[in-house]
């Protein structure tokens, strides 16, 4: 089988590893059970989970066994990593609902059939019934509080207040690795770079009980050139659920990405061969848009299927090139055409308040049917709906069809 280490390295996934030489050797010698954790804090995955699932897919295709851990237990605490405030605690019913929804999305990336079939486990099954005294005696005694407080995930919370409740998250996640190691022979934990401290905790816990074959690997986070996480939009997170982020909006996000992100996105979020990726990434100036279109189509197809990707592509082409169909762009049905431009902006969620809508207009950010709107008191009328619809646009990238 191919050594997946070379694939992950070539595509730029790898950020940090606990034992680089041993991990590469391990991948080349045997099928490795590995796990990736997802906290079910919402009923859908978002782009922040995308890289993890792509890595899991590459791993499985090279013969390794994915264990997808949904944190039904740890979600009752909430991971403090990267957070300045304590997360909202979810009820067990909320968590169970979220887990059921997330499972359906995971199936798009890994197979649950065959020799190295993926499995989904829920750490609520072993965490919620732990005896506190036994746990802190057997597991807690192996962790240094001084070292834990030096971890980046906890340092960020020291000023605002870190609860003991949250501090136990690292112990719980480390115990997850130990449980999976003993139950399924899981030797590797993988996760985003913001999970490095937690992953080290699990690797070291297993080694402290006398084992020497536990490993950890983190992959790079998708970021913009300013260093911000990709997948954040003006409407919030870029969700993988079509009811939260439409296939059109999902497609448009990647269609409008920065030129500097094209190579990374193609490598990490598509299965296109590297030769094709290098060819597309080498395009310059206006031609780089061709690479963005291909990336947007491939990514949307992976998440929403080819049919939805084609619809999103057609709607995008209709707006940018004057070809294709507008049928699949975001649409708001109006009760009547006698509506103010301010109300239209609010109705489409282009802006959340009248004040922000006025600001957008005064700054020249709003157009109707490609005509810039400068009057904050502009009133739409029948003349704006010559084809039974009008196109409301914010800037160059956000479009809505207003239908009569």
C-alpha positions in Angstrom: 0.0 0.0 0.0 1.1 3.6 -0.6 2.7 5.3 2.4 0.1 7.9 3.3 2.8 9.9 5.1 4.1 11.0 1.7 0.6 12.0 0.5 -0.1 14.0 3.6 3.2 15.7 3.4 3.0 16.5 -0.3 -0.5 18.0 0.1 0.6 20.1 3.0 -1.5 18.7 5.7 1.2 17.9 8.3 1.9 20.6 10.9 3.4 18.8 14.0 4.2 15.2 15.0 5.3 13.6 18.2 7.6 11.0 16.6 8.1 11.7 12.9 10.4 8.9 12.0 8.4 6.2 13.8 5.1 7.5 12.4 6.4 7.4 8.8 7.8 3.9 9.4 4.5 2.8 11.0 2.4 4.0 8.0 4.6 2.0 5.7 4.5 -1.3 7.5 0.9 -2.0 8.6 -2.7 -0.9 8.7 -2.9 1.7 11.5 -6.1 2.3 13.5 -6.3 6.1 14.1 -8.8 8.4 15.5 -10.1 11.9 14.9 -12.3 13.6 17.4 -15.3 15.9 16.7 -17.2 17.7 19.5 -20.9 17.7 18.6 -21.6 21.3 19.7 -23.9 21.9 16.6 -26.1 19.7 14.4 -23.7 20.2 11.5 -20.1 20.1 10.7 -18.5 23.2 9.3 -15.4 24.0 7.2 -13.2 23.8 10.3 -13.9 20.0 10.3 -13.3 19.6 6.6 -9.5 19.1 6.7 -9.8 16.4 9.4 -12.3 14.4 7.3 -10.1 14.8 4.2 -7.2 13.4 6.1 -9.3 10.5 7.3 -10.3 9.8 3.7 -6.7 9.8 2.5 -5.7 7.5 5.4 -8.5 5.0 4.7 -7.7 4.9 1.0 -4.1 3.9 1.9 -5.3 1.0 4.0 -5.6 2.5 7.5 -8.7 2.3 9.8 -10.6 5.5 10.7 -12.1 5.8 14.2 -14.3 8.9 14.2 -14.9 9.9 17.8 -17.9 12.1 18.4 -17.5 13.7 21.8 -20.9 13.2 23.3 -19.2 13.1 26.7 -16.5 15.8 26.3 -19.1 18.1 24.7 -20.8 18.4 28.1 -17.6 20.2 29.2 -16.5 22.0 26.1 -12.9 22.3 24.8 -11.4 25.6 26.0 -8.8 25.6 23.1 -8.9 28.9 21.2 -11.8 30.2 23.4 -11.7 33.3 25.6 -15.0 32.4 27.3 -16.5 29.2 28.6 -18.6 27.3 26.1 -22.3 26.9 26.6 -23.1 23.5 28.2 -25.4 21.3 26.1 -28.0 19.0 27.4 -27.7 15.2 26.6 -30.7 15.4 24.3 -29.1 18.2 22.3 -25.8 16.3 22.1 -27.5 13.1 20.9 -29.4 15.0 18.2 -26.2 16.6 17.0 -24.3 13.3 16.9 -27.1 11.7 14.7 -26.9 14.6 12.3 -23.1 14.7 12.1 -22.9 10.9 11.3 -24.6 11.5 8.0 -22.1 14.1 6.9 -19.1 11.9 7.9 -20.3 9.2 5.5 -19.4 11.4 2.6 -15.7 11.1 3.5 -15.1 7.6 4.8 -16.6 4.2 4.1 -18.1 2.1 6.8 -17.8 -1.1 4.8 -14.8 -3.3 3.7 -11.6 -4.5 5.3 -10.6 -1.3 7.0 -14.1 0.0 7.5 -14.5 3.2 9.6 -16.3 3.1 12.8 -18.0 5.9 14.8 -17.7 5.9 18.6 -19.3 8.2 21.1 -17.1 8.9 24.2 -20.3 9.4 26.2 -20.4 5.6 26.3 -17.4 5.4 28.6 -17.0 8.9 30.1 -20.4 9.5 31.6 -20.2 6.5 33.9 -16.7 7.1 35.2 -16.2 7.0 39.0 -14.7 10.4 39.9 -12.4 9.1 42.7 -11.1 6.2 40.6 -10.5 8.5 37.6 -8.5 11.2 39.4 -6.5 8.5 41.2 -5.7 6.4 38.2 -5.6 9.1 35.5 -5.4 12.5 37.2 -2.3 11.5 39.2 -0.4 11.1 36.0 -0.8 14.8 34.9 1.2 17.7 36.1 -0.9 20.8 36.8 2.1 23.1 36.2 2.6 21.6 32.8 -1.1 21.7 31.9 -1.2 25.4 32.8 1.7 26.1 30.4 -0.3 24.6 27.5 -1.6 27.2 25.0 -5.2 26.0 25.3 -5.2 27.0 29.0 -2.9 30.0 28.9 -5.4 31.9 26.8 -8.1 31.5 29.5 -6.1 32.4 32.6 -7.0 36.1 32.5 -10.7 35.6 32.1 -10.9 32.6 34.5 -10.4 28.9 33.9 -12.7 26.6 35.7 -11.7 23.2 37.0 -14.6 21.8 34.9 -12.8 23.0 31.7 -9.4 22.0 32.9 -10.5 18.4 33.1 -11.1 18.5 29.3 -7.5 17.5 28.6 -7.7 14.6 31.0 -10.9 13.4 29.4 -9.5 13.6 25.8 -6.3 11.9 26.9 -8.4 9.1 28.5 -10.3 8.8 25.2 -7.0 7.9 23.4 -6.2 5.4 26.2 -9.6 3.8 25.9 -9.4 3.5 22.1 -5.9 2.2 22.4 -6.9 -0.6 24.7 -10.3 -1.3 23.0 -9.5 -1.0 19.3 -5.7 -1.0 19.1 -5.7 2.7 18.1 -2.2 4.0 17.9 -2.5 7.5 16.5 -4.6 10.5 17.3 -4.9 13.2 14.7 -6.4 16.7 14.8 -6.1 20.3 14.0 -3.1 22.3 15.1 -5.1 23.9 17.9 -5.4 20.4 19.5 -1.7 19.9 19.9 -1.6 20.2 23.7 -4.6 17.8 24.1 -3.0 15.3 21.7 0.3 15.3 23.5 -1.6 14.6 26.7 -3.1 11.4 25.3 0.2 10.2 23.8 2.1 10.7 27.0 -0.7 9.1 29.1 -0.4 5.9 27.2 3.4 5.9 27.4 3.3 6.5 31.1 1.4 3.3 31.6 4.3 1.4 29.9 3.4 1.4 26.2 5.7 2.8 23.6 3.5 2.9 20.4 1.2 5.8 20.8 1.6 8.8 18.4 0.1 12.2 17.7 -0.1 14.3 14.5 -1.7 17.6 13.8 -2.5 19.2 10.5 -2.5 22.8 9.4 -5.5 25.0 9.8 -6.9 26.7 6.7 -6.2 30.4 7.1 -6.4 33.5 5.0 -3.3 35.6 4.3 -4.1 37.6 7.4 -3.9 34.5 9.5 -7.7 34.2 10.1 -9.4 30.8 9.9 -11.1 30.2 6.5 -14.7 29.4 6.5 -15.9 32.5 8.4 -18.4 34.5 6.4 -20.5 37.6 7.2 -23.4 35.3 8.0 -21.2 33.2 10.3 -19.6 29.8 9.9 -19.6 28.0 6.5 -21.6 24.9 7.3 -21.6 21.6 5.5 -25.4 21.3 5.9 -27.3 22.8 2.9 -30.1 24.1 5.2 -27.5 26.3 7.0 -25.3 27.3 4.1 -26.9 26.8 0.7 -24.9 25.0 -2.0 -24.8 28.3 -3.9 -23.3 30.3 -1.0 -20.9 27.4 -0.3 -19.8 27.4 -4.0 -19.5 31.2 -4.0 -17.2 31.2 -0.9 -14.6 29.1 -2.7 -15.2 30.9 -6.0 -14.3 34.2 -4.3 -11.3 33.0 -2.3 -8.0 34.9 -2.3 -5.6 34.1 -5.1 -3.0 33.2 -2.5 -5.3 30.4 -1.1 -5.9 28.5 -4.4 -2.9 26.1 -4.1 -3.6 25.3 -0.4 -7.3 24.8 -0.9 -6.9 22.6 -4.0 -4.3 20.4 -2.2 -6.2 20.0 1.1 -9.9 20.1 0.1 -10.0 18.3 -3.2 -8.8 14.9 -4.5 -7.5 16.3 -7.8 -4.1 14.8 -8.7 -1.1 16.9 -7.7 0.0 17.4 -11.4 -3.4 19.1 -12.1 -3.2 21.2 -8.9 0.3 22.5 -9.8 -1.0 23.4 -13.3 -4.0 25.3 -11.9 -2.0 27.0 -9.2 0.5 28.3 -11.7 -2.2 30.4 -13.5 -1.8 34.1 -13.2 -3.9 37.3 -13.1 -7.4 36.8 -14.5 -6.7 33.1 -15.4 -6.5 32.2 -11.7 -10.3 32.5 -11.7 -10.4 29.4 -13.8 -8.7 27.5 -10.9 -11.1 29.0 -8.4 -14.1 27.8 -10.5 -12.6 24.3 -10.6 -11.9 24.3 -6.8 -15.4 25.6 -6.0 -17.0 22.9 -8.2 -14.9 20.1 -6.8 -15.4 21.1 -3.2 -19.2 21.7 -3.6 -19.5 18.3 -5.4 -17.8 16.6 -2.5 -20.1 18.0 0.1 -23.4 18.5 -1.8 -23.1 16.1 -4.8 -22.5 16.8 -8.5 -26.0 17.9 -9.3 -26.0 20.7 -6.7 -22.5 21.7 -7.7 -23.7 22.1 -11.3 -26.6 24.2 -10.2 -24.4 26.5 -8.1 -21.9 26.7 -11.0 -24.7 27.7 -13.4 -26.1 30.4 -11.1 -22.6 31.8 -10.6 -21.9 31.8 -14.4 -25.2 33.6 -14.9 -24.1 36.4 -12.6 -20.5 36.7 -13.6 -20.6 35.8 -17.3 -24.2 36.4 -18.3 -24.6 32.7 -19.2 -26.3 29.9 -17.3 -29.4 29.9 -15.1 -30.3 32.2 -12.2 -32.8 29.6 -10.9 -30.4 28.3 -8.2 -29.1 31.5 -6.7 -30.4 32.6 -3.3 -33.9 33.9 -3.8 -36.4 35.9 -1.6 -40.0 35.9 -2.6 -41.7 39.3 -2.1 -45.3 39.7 -1.1 -45.3 42.9 -3.2 -42.8 45.0 -5.1 -43.5 48.1 -3.2 -40.7 47.8 -0.7 -37.9 50.1 0.4 -34.3 49.3 -0.5 -33.6 49.3 3.3 -36.3 46.6 3.9 -35.0 44.6 0.9 -31.5 44.5 2.4 -32.8 43.4 5.8 -35.1 40.8 4.2 -32.2 39.1 2.4 -30.0 39.3 5.5 -27.4 41.3 3.6 -27.4 43.5 6.7 -28.9 42.7 10.1 -30.1 46.3 10.9 -31.4 49.4 9.2 -28.4 51.3 10.5 -26.0 49.0 8.8 -28.1 48.9 5.7 -27.9 52.7 5.5 -24.2 52.6 6.0 -23.8 50.1 3.1 -25.8 52.3 0.8 -23.9 55.5 1.8 -20.6 53.8 1.2 -21.7 52.7 -2.3 -21.9 49.0 -1.5 -25.4 48.3 -2.7 -26.6 47.9 -6.3 -29.9 46.9 -7.8 -29.9 45.3 -11.3 -26.2 46.5 -11.6 -27.2 50.1 -10.9 -25.6 51.6 -7.8 -28.1 52.8 -5.2 -27.1 56.0 -3.5 -30.5 57.1 -2.1 -31.2 55.5 1.3 -34.9 56.3 0.8 -35.1 54.4 -2.6 -38.3 52.6 -3.1 -38.5 49.5 -5.3 -41.3 49.5 -7.9 -42.6 47.5 -10.9 -40.0 49.0 -13.2 -37.3 47.2 -11.2 -38.9 43.8 -12.0 -38.9 43.8 -15.8 -38.3 40.0 -15.8 -40.4 39.3 -12.7 -37.2 39.5 -10.6 -34.6 42.0 -9.5 -31.0 41.3 -8.5 -29.9 42.9 -5.3 -26.1 43.0 -4.9 -23.7 43.9 -2.1 -20.2 44.6 -3.4 -19.1 42.3 -6.1 -19.7 38.9 -4.5 -23.0 38.8 -2.6 -26.2 38.4 -4.8 -29.8 37.9 -4.1 -32.7 37.4 -6.5 -35.9 39.3 -5.4 -38.9 37.6 -7.0 -42.4 39.1 -7.5 
